[in-house]
Amino acid sequence: MVSHMKTTINISDALFEEAKELTKKEKSTLRALIEEGLHRVLSERKIRKKFVLRKSCFHGQGLQSEFEGEDWQKIRSAAYEGHGG
Protein backbone atom coordinates (compact mmCIF):
# COMPACT_ATOMS: atom_id res chain seq x y z
CA MET A 1 0.00 0.00 0.00
CA VAL A 2 1.36 3.40 -0.97
CA SER A 3 0.61 6.31 1.30
CA HIS A 4 1.33 9.97 0.83
CA MET A 5 2.21 12.64 3.32
CA LYS A 6 1.47 16.31 2.90
CA THR A 7 4.25 18.67 3.84
CA THR A 8 5.31 22.26 3.32
CA ILE A 9 8.71 23.25 1.99
CA ASN A 10 10.35 26.64 1.65
CA ILE A 11 12.41 27.18 -1.50
CA SER A 12 13.69 30.30 -3.19
CA ASP A 13 11.36 32.13 -5.54
CA ALA A 14 13.81 31.76 -8.43
CA LEU A 15 14.06 27.99 -7.96
CA PHE A 16 10.28 27.69 -7.69
CA GLU A 17 9.74 29.67 -10.90
CA GLU A 18 12.31 27.57 -12.76
CA ALA A 19 10.66 24.38 -11.53
CA LYS A 20 7.21 25.62 -12.56
CA GLU A 21 8.48 26.41 -16.06
CA LEU A 22 10.00 22.96 -16.38
CA THR A 23 6.84 21.21 -15.23
CA LYS A 24 4.79 23.16 -17.80
CA LYS A 25 7.27 22.32 -20.54
CA GLU A 26 7.32 18.62 -19.62
CA LYS A 27 3.59 18.47 -18.80
CA SER A 28 4.39 17.21 -15.33
CA THR A 29 3.78 18.34 -11.77
CA LEU A 30 5.90 19.98 -9.12
CA ARG A 31 5.26 16.99 -6.90
CA ALA A 32 6.67 14.61 -9.54
CA LEU A 33 9.72 16.81 -10.04
CA ILE A 34 10.44 16.99 -6.30
CA GLU A 35 9.95 13.25 -5.87
CA GLU A 36 12.29 12.52 -8.79
CA GLY A 37 14.93 14.80 -7.29
CA LEU A 38 14.64 13.22 -3.87
CA HIS A 39 14.87 9.72 -5.33
CA ARG A 40 18.04 10.66 -7.20
CA VAL A 41 19.72 12.27 -4.20
CA LEU A 42 18.83 9.42 -1.88
CA SER A 43 20.07 6.72 -4.28
CA GLU A 44 23.33 8.63 -4.96
CA ARG A 45 24.05 8.96 -1.28
CA LYS A 46 23.39 5.28 -0.63
CA ILE A 47 26.08 4.22 -3.11
CA ARG A 48 28.59 6.96 -2.25
CA LYS A 49 31.33 5.52 -0.10
CA LYS A 50 32.72 7.41 2.85
CA PHE A 51 36.19 8.77 2.13
CA VAL A 52 38.85 7.40 4.44
CA LEU A 53 42.33 8.87 4.33
CA ARG A 54 44.86 6.09 4.50
CA LYS A 55 47.48 6.29 7.20
CA SER A 56 50.80 7.32 5.68
CA CYS A 57 53.14 7.57 8.59
CA PHE A 58 56.89 7.61 8.08
CA HIS A 59 58.78 6.48 11.13
CA GLY A 60 61.74 8.78 10.60
CA GLN A 61 63.66 11.00 12.94
CA GLY A 62 61.85 14.21 12.03
CA LEU A 63 63.33 17.22 10.27
CA GLN A 64 67.01 16.88 9.46
CA SER A 65 69.25 19.41 11.20
CA GLU A 66 70.30 21.06 7.92
CA PHE A 67 66.68 22.14 7.36
CA GLU A 68 65.81 23.42 10.84
CA GLY A 69 64.76 27.03 10.63
CA GLU A 70 64.75 26.98 6.81
CA ASP A 71 61.84 28.05 4.65
CA TRP A 72 59.59 25.65 2.77
CA GLN A 73 61.15 26.52 -0.60
CA LYS A 74 64.55 25.13 0.46
CA ILE A 75 62.97 21.96 1.86
CA ARG A 76 60.88 21.48 -1.28
CA SER A 77 63.87 22.03 -3.57
CA ALA A 78 65.86 19.40 -1.69
CA ALA A 79 62.98 16.92 -1.79
CA TYR A 80 62.68 17.21 -5.57
CA GLU A 81 66.39 17.44 -6.29
CA GLY A 82 67.25 15.05 -9.09
CA HIS A 83 63.56 14.26 -9.72
CA GLY A 84 62.72 16.97 -12.23
CA GLY A 85 60.79 19.14 -9.79
C-alpha positions in Angstrom: 0.0 0.0 0.0 1.4 3.4 -1.0 0.6 6.3 1.3 1.3 10.0 0.8 2.2 12.6 3.3 1.5 16.3 2.9 4.3 18.7 3.8 5.3 22.3 3.3 8.7 23.3 2.0 10.4 26.6 1.6 12.4 27.2 -1.5 13.7 30.3 -3.2 11.4 32.1 -5.5 13.8 31.8 -8.4 14.1 28.0 -8.0 10.3 27.7 -7.7 9.7 29.7 -10.9 12.3 27.6 -12.8 10.7 24.4 -11.5 7.2 25.6 -12.6 8.5 26.4 -16.1 10.0 23.0 -16.4 6.8 21.2 -15.2 4.8 23.2 -17.8 7.3 22.3 -20.5 7.3 18.6 -19.6 3.6 18.5 -18.8 4.4 17.2 -15.3 3.8 18.3 -11.8 5.9 20.0 -9.1 5.3 17.0 -6.9 6.7 14.6 -9.5 9.7 16.8 -10.0 10.4 17.0 -6.3 9.9 13.2 -5.9 12.3 12.5 -8.8 14.9 14.8 -7.3 14.6 13.2 -3.9 14.9 9.7 -5.3 18.0 10.7 -7.2 19.7 12.3 -4.2 18.8 9.4 -1.9 20.1 6.7 -4.3 23.3 8.6 -5.0 24.0 9.0 -1.3 23.4 5.3 -0.6 26.1 4.2 -3.1 28.6 7.0 -2.2 31.3 5.5 -0.1 32.7 7.4 2.8 36.2 8.8 2.1 38.9 7.4 4.4 42.3 8.9 4.3 44.9 6.1 4.5 47.5 6.3 7.2 50.8 7.3 5.7 53.1 7.6 8.6 56.9 7.6 8.1 58.8 6.5 11.1 61.7 8.8 10.6 63.7 11.0 12.9 61.8 14.2 12.0 63.3 17.2 10.3 67.0 16.9 9.5 69.3 19.4 11.2 70.3 21.1 7.9 66.7 22.1 7.4 65.8 23.4 10.8 64.8 27.0 10.6 64.7 27.0 6.8 61.8 28.0 4.7 59.6 25.6 2.8 61.2 26.5 -0.6 64.5 25.1 0.5 63.0 22.0 1.9 60.9 21.5 -1.3 63.9 22.0 -3.6 65.9 19.4 -1.7 63.0 16.9 -1.8 62.7 17.2 -5.6 66.4 17.4 -6.3 67.3 15.0 -9.1 63.6 14.3 -9.7 62.7 17.0 -12.2 60.8 19.1 -9.8 
